[in-house]
Amino acid sequence: MAADELEDEVATTDTAVADDADGDEEAEKLSLDVKVAKPSACERRITVTVSREDIDRYLDKAFSDLMPSASVPGFRVGRAPRKLVVQKFKGDVADQVKGSLLMDSLAQVADEEEFAAISEPDLDLEAVEIPDEGPLTFEFSIEVRPEFDLPKWKGLKLKRPMQKFAPEDIDRQIEQMLAKYGQLAPHDGAAEEGDYLVLTLRGMADGKEISRDEDRVVRLRPTLSFVDGRIQDFLKLAKGAKAGDKLTAEVKLSASAPNEELRGKDVTLEIEVLEVKKLRLPELDEEFLGEIGGFKTEGDFRDAVQKDLERQLEYEQQKVARNQISEMLTESADWDLPPSLLKRQSVRELERAVMEMRRSGFSEGEIRARENELRQNSSVSTAAALKEHFILERIAEEENLDVEDGDYDREIFLISMQSGESPRRVRAQLEKRGLMDVLRNQIIERKVMELVQAEAKFQDEDFTPPKSTVEGVPFAVGGAEGDIPEAVGAIEAEDKDD
C-alpha cells in the first residue's frame, strides 16, 4: 500500500497515537530492528521489526485516550472499567495502533536510513497484523536513487552548434507557422511532396485486420512515422497518388510496440487514399497579423519569427550539449535499472521531451515525429535519461539549485506561445494531467546543465538544421492502441464546459 493510502487509513480511525497530553515536543522513538536487502542498485527490500515494548506502549496510550469517551452497556460514558473497554474495543484499537505503528515506523526508517526514495513504499497493509505476543515484523519494497560517486563535471570540453539566420530561413519558418492557420483545399491532381493526404489505414497480420485509422490527415513527406514503426520510403510510395488509389507497405514493428505479440515482426499496412489536398496559406495582412499576435507590421512578425528560430537553435545547442554531457557523466553509470521503473519512467521521459520541444516552439508535426521516435526506442532512451537524471539531481542538491515561481511562469508562457493557448489555460492543463512535477524536473535539469556549461570549454561549429523529413501520426499499426499512453505533454483545447 502506498504511503498516502496508509495516511488515509490512519486518518479514519477514532483516535491517533500522538505525543503525550502534557505537550512533549518530541515523541519517543521506536526501538526498531531494520534489515535492508539490495536486490539491485535501485531497489531496497526492507524488513522492520517493532519491539513488543513499543506495541504495548502504543496500545496502552490508545486505550488511555479512549477511556474518557468509551461507551459500554451498563456504565455511564467514560466510567466503564478498563478491562471491559479493552475487551469491547480490542479489534478497533488494534487496527488503529497498527496504522500508527506502521506510519511512525516508515517515517523513522526514512529519517535514519541512507537512501533517497524515488517511489512510495510497496506495503500491503492488510497483510500486517498486531500479534498477541512478541514483536511485529513487516516488509516492504521501495525504489531508490542508486548510490554512486559523483563524476567530474567541471571543465568539460564541448562542441556548440552556431547558425546565422538568413531571410530564406525566416521565410521557411513563416510558412511552417502559417500552416496551422491555413485551409486544406481539395486537389484533383496527383499528390506531390508537401501535399496532404486523407487516408484510411489498416494494419493486417495473418490476413486479419488488427488496427484501423480512418480519415487520418497526413502530410506527404519522405518518412511516415507511427507509434510502433515507420515507412521509410513513404514519399516514393505515395507520390503521384490520387483519390481512390490503394497502396501497401510493410512496417517492421519496434521492440516496444504496444502489441507485445507482434514486437519485432512485419505487419502489412493497407492504405486507401480518400482525398488529396493542398494547403492554402493566409495572407499576411494587417487584420491577420493582429489576430495571431497583435503584430502591427510584417516586419514585427518576422522579428518574432526570428526569435522562434533562435529559441530552436538554443534547443539544438542544449540538446547537443546535453548529449555530450550525459555521455561523459554516465560513462561509468553501469547500474541495473528494474524493468518496472523503466516502464513507468518511459512515460515521464516522453512527457519531458515533448514539453521541452513545445517551449522551444517546434511544430506539432515535428513534436509528433520525435514522440514516435522515443516510443519506438523507449527502453534504451529511458535508461539513459534516468541515469542522467540521477546524476543531475545529485549535482542540484550539492549546488543548492531549486525552482522558483518565476521559473514555472516562464516555462508555461513559452509553452503557451507554441500551443496558442493562454498561460492560465496551459497551467490548468498541466495541473490537471499531473505534469507539474515533470515541469519541475525539467527546470532543475536545465539549471544544472546551464551550470555545467558555465564551467565548460566550448568549440563553436557551423550548424545547418536538417530539413523536416518525418511526418508523425498517433497510430499503432500493430494494434493494441488501448495500451498506448496518452499523447503526453500536449496542451490541447478542451470543450468550453470542461
Summary of the structure (lengths in Angstrom):
residues: 498
radius of gyration: 29.7
end to end distance: 32.3
largest distance: 95.2
contacts: 1452
relative contact order: 0.12
helix: 45%
strand: 19%
